[in-house]
């Protein structure tokens, strides 16, 4: 009986010792596993997250840039096919009502970003462009300029910057010049579109 007891005790002692060593080995792996988690958190917070944010910020900025270029092109196309008004109010109104979907769209609608419409006529002697003026009625065949220029100025890219407390990014002026196509006047009648 004592022999069995001694064998049992030696086995239990051996199993106890092996459990202790196994626990120490596991604790070492767990400690390494914890260090890897800390390293990953530092790399994620210090490199991956800022890099991803920069990519998203740049994509938003380029989207707005492309939209603003198309926006000025559409405004100039509209101005070249519709009636001349000295202040370009018909073009500005249409552009404010048909602002493309983009970040900071409200700046174009509210007027924080300025829309300027200027009409030009070509000087017969020098061939240079001069500001257009006409004594006739605004929407008639008497007053048809040669060229129109639409410019957007004063736009600041604010999306995403407010979260970080950074100042907005000023964007350069966008402008498009086109020759007048019909000025909204029908060749068959005296009617002109405003």
C-alpha positions in Angstrom: 0.0 0.0 0.0 2.8 2.3 0.9 4.4 1.5 -2.4 1.3 2.6 -4.3 1.1 5.7 -2.2 4.7 6.6 -3.0 4.2 6.0 -6.7 1.1 8.1 -6.7 2.8 10.9 -4.8 5.8 10.8 -7.2 3.5 11.1 -10.1 1.6 13.9 -8.6 4.8 15.6 -7.7 6.1 15.1 -11.3 2.8 16.4 -12.7 2.9 19.4 -10.4 6.4 20.3 -11.5 5.5 19.9 -15.2 2.5 22.1 -14.7 4.6 24.8 -13.1 7.1 24.7 -16.0 4.3 24.6 -18.6 2.7 27.7 -16.9 6.0 29.5 -17.0 6.4 28.8 -20.7 2.8 29.9 -21.3 3.4 33.0 -19.3 6.4 33.9 -21.5 4.3 33.4 -24.7 1.4 35.4 -23.3 3.9 38.2 -22.4 5.2 38.1 -26.0 1.7 38.1 -27.3 0.9 41.2 -25.1 4.0 43.0 -26.5 2.9 42.3 -30.0 -0.6 43.8 -29.2 1.1 46.9 -27.8 3.4 47.3 -30.8 0.4 46.9 -33.2 -1.5 49.5 -31.3 1.4 51.9 -31.5 1.9 51.3 -35.2 -1.8 51.6 -35.9 -2.2 54.9 -34.0 1.1 56.4 -35.2 1.3 55.3 -38.8 -1.8 53.5 -40.2 -4.5 55.7 -38.9 -2.8 59.0 -39.9 -1.9 57.6 -43.3 -5.5 56.5 -43.9 -6.8 59.9 -42.8 -4.4 61.7 -45.2 -5.6 59.5 -48.1 -9.2 60.3 -47.3 -8.5 64.0 -46.9 -6.7 64.1 -50.2 -9.4 62.2 -52.0 -12.0 64.7 -50.7 -9.9 67.7 -51.7 -9.4 66.3 -55.2 -13.1 65.5 -55.5 -14.0 69.2 -54.6 -11.3 70.5 -57.0 -12.7 68.4 -59.9 -16.3 69.4 -59.0 -15.3 73.1 -58.9 -13.7 72.9 -62.4 -16.8 71.3 -63.8 -19.0 73.8 -62.0 -17.2 76.8 -63.7 -17.3 75.0 -67.1 -21.1 74.5 -66.8 -21.6 78.1 -65.7 -19.6 79.4 -68.7 -21.5 77.1 -71.1 -24.8 78.4 -69.7 -23.6 82.0 -70.0 -22.5 81.5 -73.6 -25.9 80.2 -74.7 -28.1 82.6 -72.7 -28.8 86.3 -72.7 -26.3 88.9 -71.7 -27.1 90.8 -68.4 -24.6 93.4 -67.2 -24.2 91.8 -63.8 -24.5 88.2 -64.9 -27.3 87.6 -62.5 -29.0 85.0 -64.6 -25.8 82.9 -64.7 -25.1 83.3 -61.0 -28.6 82.4 -60.0 -28.5 79.3 -62.2 -25.2 78.3 -60.8 -26.3 78.7 -57.2 -29.4 76.7 -57.8 -27.5 73.8 -59.6 -24.5 73.4 -57.4 -23.0 69.9 -57.8 -23.0 67.5 -54.8 -19.7 67.9 -53.0 -18.2 68.7 -49.6 -18.7 72.3 -48.5 -21.4 72.7 -51.1 -23.1 75.3 -48.9 -20.3 77.8 -49.6 -21.3 78.0 -53.2 -25.0 78.2 -52.4 -24.7 80.9 -49.6 -22.3 83.0 -51.5 -19.2 82.6 -49.3 -17.4 81.4 -52.5 -17.9 84.3 -55.0 -19.1 83.7 -58.5 -18.1 86.4 -61.0 -19.4 86.6 -64.6 -17.7 89.0 -67.0 -18.5 89.5 -70.7 -16.0 90.8 -73.2 -16.0 92.1 -76.8 -13.1 92.1 -79.2 -11.6 95.5 -80.1 -11.8 95.8 -83.9 -8.5 97.7 -84.1 -6.2 95.9 -81.6 -8.0 92.5 -81.4 -7.7 92.6 -77.6 -10.6 91.7 -75.3 -12.4 94.6 -73.6 -15.2 94.7 -71.1 -18.5 94.5 -72.9 -21.1 97.2 -72.6 -24.3 97.8 -74.6 -26.8 100.6 -74.7 -29.6 98.4 -76.0 -31.9 96.1 -74.1 -30.3 93.3 -72.1 -31.9 90.3 -73.8 -31.9 91.2 -77.5 -29.9 90.7 -80.7 -28.4 94.2 -80.2 -26.3 93.1 -77.2 -24.3 90.0 -77.9 -20.8 89.9 -76.5 -17.9 87.9 -78.0 -16.6 86.1 -74.9 -17.7 85.2 -71.4 -15.5 84.4 -68.4 -16.9 82.7 -65.2 -14.7 82.7 -62.1 -15.1 81.2 -58.7 -13.0 82.8 -55.9 -12.8 82.7 -52.2 -13.5 79.0 -51.7 -11.9 77.4 -48.7 -11.9 73.6 -48.2 -13.2 73.0 -44.7 -14.4 69.4 -44.7 -12.5 67.2 -42.2 -10.4 70.0 -41.0 -12.8 71.2 -38.3 -12.5 67.8 -36.5 -8.8 68.4 -36.0 -9.0 72.1 -35.2 -6.9 73.0 -38.3 -7.5 76.1 -40.4 -9.3 75.7 -43.8 -7.3 75.1 -47.0 -7.7 78.0 -49.4 -8.2 76.8 -53.0 -7.0 78.9 -56.0 -9.5 80.7 -58.2 -11.2 78.6 -60.9 -12.1 80.3 -64.2 -13.4 79.3 -67.6 -13.6 81.5 -70.7 -15.7 80.5 -73.7 -16.8 82.3 -76.9 -20.5 83.3 -77.1 -22.4 80.7 -79.1 -25.9 82.1 -79.5 -26.5 84.3 -76.5 -29.8 82.6 -76.2 -31.2 84.2 -79.4 -33.0 82.1 -82.0 -31.7 82.7 -85.5 -35.3 82.4 -86.9 -37.0 84.9 -84.6 -36.2 87.9 -82.5 -36.7 86.0 -79.2 -33.9 85.5 -76.8 -33.7 83.2 -73.7 -33.0 84.9 -70.4 
